[in-house]
Amino acid sequence: MKICSIFLLLLVFTDPSNDPSYRVYSELPKPLPTSNGELIYQESQCALCHGELGDGEGILATGLEPRPRDFTSLEQMIHVPDMQMISAIRDGVEGTAMPAHSDFSDVQILDLLSYLRSLLADTYMTVNLCINQTFVLDTKKEDFEFKDFQVKVDNPDLVTIKREGHLIYINPNKNWETMKILMSKKVTRTYVKLIGKDKLVSLIAVRLHHCIR
């Protein structure tokens, strides 16, 4: 009986749950990423500098010069081409705290690029088009005066835009220059932007394929 009592006392005094130094605390996990690009952004700890919202206000941003890029700023991002961002992700940016990520595959870089672009707009979507297809975007249900907004395409050599009322038609250019671009790579992309007075309302990533459907 005495031996059993000693054994129970040992269990009580050696149980890690009774010693705060053995306890591991954690907050509830954040929502699951909505895309591969967001997952890469989280796992690579980009938010430490660029912030959880991509606004350049990460916990390590204070004191950095130049400041981390604000991916949500139309003023900062409207004239930054894809190739500049791809180079920054893959090779880093000399003279800044931006490190190189040479271990990222081309697919991972493009996924991350798409996510970073999506932070700029109220809405974001990706459209896959074959050379002979037309994509029609219906803005009838949007709660803004469509006439007050501009529609711009980053690379008009690839696609042209036509507006009819509340409809936007995105048409791949079927010319020799476009075909040469598509012959050199299976997929190329450009962006269509719906721009309001002071913000990017919607960003449409158009991935153009040389297929025919």
C-alpha positions as CSV (number, residue, x, y, z in Angstrom):
1,M,0.0,0.0,0.0
2,K,2.9,2.3,0.9
3,I,4.6,1.5,-2.5
4,C,1.4,2.4,-4.4
5,S,1.1,5.8,-2.5
6,I,4.7,6.6,-3.4
7,F,4.1,5.8,-7.1
8,L,1.0,8.0,-7.2
9,L,3.0,10.9,-5.7
10,L,5.7,10.4,-8.3
11,L,3.1,10.6,-11.1
12,V,1.7,13.9,-9.7
13,F,5.1,15.6,-9.3
14,T,6.5,14.4,-12.6
15,D,3.5,15.0,-14.8
16,P,4.5,17.7,-17.3
17,S,1.0,19.1,-17.3
18,N,1.5,20.3,-13.7
19,D,4.6,22.3,-14.7
20,P,4.1,25.5,-16.7
21,S,7.6,25.2,-18.2
22,Y,6.4,22.1,-20.1
23,R,3.4,23.8,-21.7
24,V,3.4,24.8,-25.3
25,Y,1.0,27.6,-26.3
26,S,-0.3,28.5,-29.7
27,E,-3.0,30.6,-31.2
28,L,-5.6,29.2,-33.5
29,P,-4.3,28.8,-37.0
30,K,-4.9,31.3,-39.7
31,P,-7.4,30.6,-42.5
32,L,-6.2,28.2,-45.1
33,P,-4.5,29.9,-48.2
34,T,-6.9,30.4,-51.1
35,S,-4.2,29.8,-53.7
36,N,-0.8,28.3,-54.2
37,G,0.6,31.9,-54.4
38,E,-0.8,32.8,-51.0
39,L,0.6,29.6,-49.6
40,I,4.1,30.4,-50.9
41,Y,3.7,34.0,-49.5
42,Q,2.9,32.6,-46.1
43,E,5.4,29.7,-46.0
44,S,8.3,31.9,-47.3
45,Q,7.5,34.5,-44.5
46,C,7.1,37.3,-47.0
47,A,4.7,38.9,-44.5
48,L,7.6,39.7,-42.1
49,C,8.5,42.6,-44.3
50,H,5.6,43.1,-46.7
51,G,2.9,42.6,-44.1
52,E,0.0,40.1,-43.8
53,L,-2.0,42.3,-46.2
54,G,0.9,43.0,-48.6
55,D,0.9,46.7,-47.7
56,G,4.6,46.9,-46.8
57,E,3.9,47.1,-43.0
58,G,5.4,43.9,-41.8
59,I,7.0,43.6,-38.3
60,L,10.5,43.9,-39.8
61,A,9.7,46.8,-42.1
62,T,10.5,49.5,-39.5
63,G,14.0,50.8,-40.2
64,L,14.4,49.2,-43.6
65,E,15.5,51.6,-46.3
66,P,14.1,51.5,-48.9
67,R,10.8,50.4,-47.5
68,P,9.3,47.0,-48.6
69,R,7.1,47.4,-51.6
70,D,3.4,48.0,-50.9
71,F,1.6,45.6,-53.2
72,T,-1.8,47.2,-52.4
73,S,-0.8,50.7,-53.7
74,L,-2.0,51.5,-57.2
75,E,0.5,54.4,-57.4
76,Q,3.4,52.0,-56.6
77,M,2.4,49.0,-58.7
78,I,0.6,50.3,-61.8
79,H,3.9,50.7,-63.7
80,V,5.8,47.7,-62.4
81,P,6.0,45.1,-65.1
82,D,5.8,41.4,-64.5
83,M,9.4,40.7,-65.5
84,Q,10.7,43.2,-62.9
85,M,8.7,41.4,-60.2
86,I,9.8,37.9,-61.4
87,S,13.5,39.1,-61.3
88,A,13.0,40.5,-57.8
89,I,11.5,37.2,-56.6
90,R,14.1,35.0,-58.2
91,D,17.3,37.1,-57.9
92,G,16.5,39.5,-55.0
93,V,17.0,43.2,-55.2
94,E,20.5,44.6,-54.7
95,G,20.7,47.4,-52.1
96,T,17.5,46.3,-50.4
97,A,16.4,43.6,-47.8
98,M,14.7,41.6,-50.6
99,P,16.4,38.2,-50.7
100,A,16.8,35.9,-53.7
101,H,14.6,32.8,-54.0
102,S,16.5,30.8,-56.6
103,D,15.0,27.6,-55.3
104,F,11.5,28.6,-56.5
105,S,10.4,27.0,-59.7
106,D,9.0,29.0,-62.6
107,V,5.5,27.8,-61.7
108,Q,5.9,28.9,-58.1
109,I,7.2,32.3,-59.1
110,L,4.2,32.8,-61.4
111,D,1.8,31.6,-58.7
112,L,3.3,34.1,-56.3
113,L,3.2,36.8,-58.9
114,S,-0.5,36.2,-59.5
115,Y,-1.2,36.4,-55.7
116,L,0.8,39.6,-55.3
117,R,-1.1,41.2,-58.3
118,S,-4.4,40.2,-56.7
119,L,-3.6,42.2,-53.6
120,L,-3.9,45.4,-55.6
121,A,-7.5,45.1,-56.7
122,D,-10.9,44.7,-55.1
123,T,-11.4,41.7,-57.3
124,Y,-9.1,39.4,-59.2
125,M,-9.6,36.6,-61.7
126,T,-7.5,34.5,-64.1
127,V,-8.8,33.8,-67.6
128,N,-7.3,31.1,-69.9
129,L,-7.9,31.8,-73.6
130,C,-7.0,30.0,-76.8
131,I,-6.1,32.2,-79.7
132,N,-9.5,31.8,-81.3
133,Q,-11.6,32.4,-78.2
134,T,-13.3,35.6,-76.9
135,F,-13.9,36.2,-73.2
136,V,-16.9,38.3,-72.3
137,L,-17.1,40.0,-68.9
138,D,-20.5,41.1,-67.7
139,T,-20.4,43.9,-65.2
140,K,-24.1,44.5,-64.9
141,K,-24.3,43.3,-61.3
142,E,-21.4,45.5,-60.1
143,D,-22.4,48.4,-57.9
144,F,-20.5,51.1,-59.7
145,E,-21.1,53.4,-62.6
146,F,-19.2,51.6,-65.3
147,K,-19.0,54.7,-67.5
148,D,-16.8,56.3,-64.9
149,F,-14.1,53.6,-65.1
150,Q,-11.3,53.0,-67.6
151,V,-10.4,49.6,-69.0
152,K,-6.8,49.1,-69.9
153,V,-4.7,46.2,-71.1
154,D,-1.0,46.0,-70.2
155,N,0.1,44.5,-73.5
156,P,-2.2,45.5,-76.4
157,D,0.0,43.5,-78.8
158,L,-1.6,40.4,-77.2
159,V,-5.2,41.2,-76.7
160,T,-7.7,44.0,-77.6
161,I,-10.6,45.3,-75.6
162,K,-14.0,46.2,-76.8
163,R,-16.8,47.7,-74.6
164,E,-20.5,47.5,-75.4
165,G,-22.7,48.7,-72.6
166,H,-21.9,46.7,-69.5
167,L,-20.1,44.0,-71.4
168,I,-16.3,43.9,-71.9
169,Y,-14.9,41.7,-74.8
170,I,-11.4,40.4,-74.5
171,N,-10.1,39.2,-77.9
172,P,-6.7,37.7,-78.6
173,N,-4.9,39.4,-81.5
174,K,-4.6,37.0,-84.4
175,N,-1.6,38.6,-86.1
176,W,1.9,37.4,-86.8
177,E,3.5,39.3,-83.9
178,T,1.2,37.5,-81.4
179,M,1.8,34.2,-83.1
180,K,5.6,34.6,-82.8
181,I,5.2,35.3,-79.1
182,L,3.1,32.2,-78.6
183,M,5.4,30.0,-80.7
184,S,8.3,30.9,-78.4
185,K,6.4,29.8,-75.3
186,K,3.3,27.8,-74.7
187,V,1.6,30.4,-72.5
188,T,2.0,34.1,-72.2
189,R,0.1,36.5,-70.1
190,T,-1.1,40.1,-69.8
191,Y,-3.4,42.0,-67.5
192,V,-6.7,43.8,-68.1
193,K,-7.4,46.5,-65.5
194,L,-10.7,48.2,-64.5
195,I,-9.5,51.5,-63.0
196,G,-11.6,53.9,-61.0
197,K,-10.7,57.4,-60.0
198,D,-8.2,56.4,-57.3
199,K,-8.1,52.6,-57.2
200,L,-7.9,49.4,-59.2
201,V,-11.4,47.9,-59.1
202,S,-10.6,44.7,-60.8
203,L,-7.6,42.9,-62.2
204,I,-8.0,40.2,-64.8
205,A,-4.9,38.0,-65.6
206,V,-5.3,36.8,-69.2
207,R,-3.3,33.6,-69.9
208,L,-3.1,33.2,-73.7
209,H,-2.4,29.8,-75.2
210,H,-1.7,28.9,-78.8
211,C,-4.3,26.2,-78.8
212,I,-7.5,26.3,-81.0
213,R,-10.9,25.4,-79.7
